Amino acid sequence: MKSVLILVALGACATTGTSTLDREPHSTGSRVHLDLAVHADAQRLFPAAIDPRLPSADRLAPQILAELGNRASIEVKLCVAPEGRVSSVEVLKSSTLTAFDQSVMADAMSWQFSALPGPANVRTCERATITYLPHG
């Protein structure tokens, strides 16, 4: 399954409106949709996500369908180090299915982003909603 993630960070280019991104799934028929929180006065920089996936959620698809229906969403705070690795994921609003929440957190920690300019000790963090659609 191919998933898509956009990380939005404070940066040099001002934008407004909601940022969303979908990618068609490949073999499993699953989709992941990510909505990023928008702050009217924020400046934003979008580093590129490098092939993010949610394989653990794919394994839970029957349980997700049974307990949450056709959509499972979790709101998280993602932090990325300058070299592009995810340094932390924190649940801000649960999906109400603990197994799904834990799978998203575990999978997101393996995601990679394009490198961000800046000192090695600075993390870029952003609030995001990850929505998983078991039948895309």
N, C-alpha and C positions, 0 to 999 in steps of 0.2 A: 504494500500500500504506500502510495506517495502522499505525504502530508506537506502542508506549506505553513511556514511561520514567517512573520515579519516582526522584527524587533524595532521599536521606535525609541529613539534616545534624544536627549537634548543635543542640539547640534547647530549648524550654521544656516540652515535653510528653513524659512518660515512656511508652514502649511496650515491649512484649515480643513475641516470636514472629517468624516470618518474614514479610516483606512481599513479596507478589508481585502482579502486575497483568497481565492479558491484555486485549487488545482484538481483536475480530473484524476480519479484513482487509476491504478493499473489493475492488477489481477484480483484484488479482494473485493472490489465494489464499495470500499469505504472512502469517506471524505473527511477532511479536517478543515475547519473554517476558523479563522482567527480575527477577532475584532479588537482593535487597540483603543484604549481609552483616549479621548481627545480633550485637550486643554486649550481653550481659546487663545491664550496668550503664549503658548509654548512654541519654541522653535524645535524642529524635529529633523533627525537624520535617520534614514532607514538602511542599516547594514543588510546585506543580502544573506538570507538563510541558505545553507548548503544542504539540500536534500533532507529536510527533517521528516521524521516518520513517527508513527505511534503503533509499533508492532504489538505492544502489550494490550492496547485497547482493541486491536483486531482480534486477539485471542479471547477477549471478553465480550465480543459483539453480541452473542446470544443473551448474555446476562444484561447487557446494556439495553437491548431491545425489550427484554422482559420487565426490567425494573424502571427504566427511564423513557422508553418509547424510542422514536426515531431520531432522537437528538439528546446528546449529553454535553453539558457546558460546565466549564470550570473557569473561574477568574483567578489569575495568577499574577505574581510579580516576578518577572524574569530579570536576571542580572547577567551581563556578558562582560568578560574580560577583554582587554584590547586585542588579544590574539584571536578572539572570536569564539572561545569556548564558553559555554554556559557555566557561570560560577555558582549560581543559586536559583532555586525556584521555590516560591512560597505561595501556598494557597491563600487567596483572599476571600473567595466565596466558593464553597464546596458544591459539587454536583448533586450531593446527597447519596451518592454511591461511592463508598470508601475505596473499593477495589479500583474503580475508574480513576478517582483522584490520585491514588498511589501510582497507578500505571502511567498516567500523564506526567507526574513529577519524575518518575524514574526515566522514562523515555526522553523527556525534555533535557535532562542533564547530559545526554549524549549528543544533543544537537550541536551543530557547528555553524558559525556565522562568518562572514567576511571580516577581516581584521578592521579594527577601528583605530583612528589616530589617537594618540595620547600616551601618557605615562603608563608603565606596566602595572602600577598599583591602583589604577582607577577603574572602577566598574561602571558600566552603563546599565541602568535599571529602568524598567517600564512595566506598567500594568497592562495586562492583555486578557482577553477572553478567548479560550480555545473551545471550539464547538466541534464535536465529533459526530458524524453522521454515519451510522453503521451500514446503511444502504444508500450510497450516493447516487 
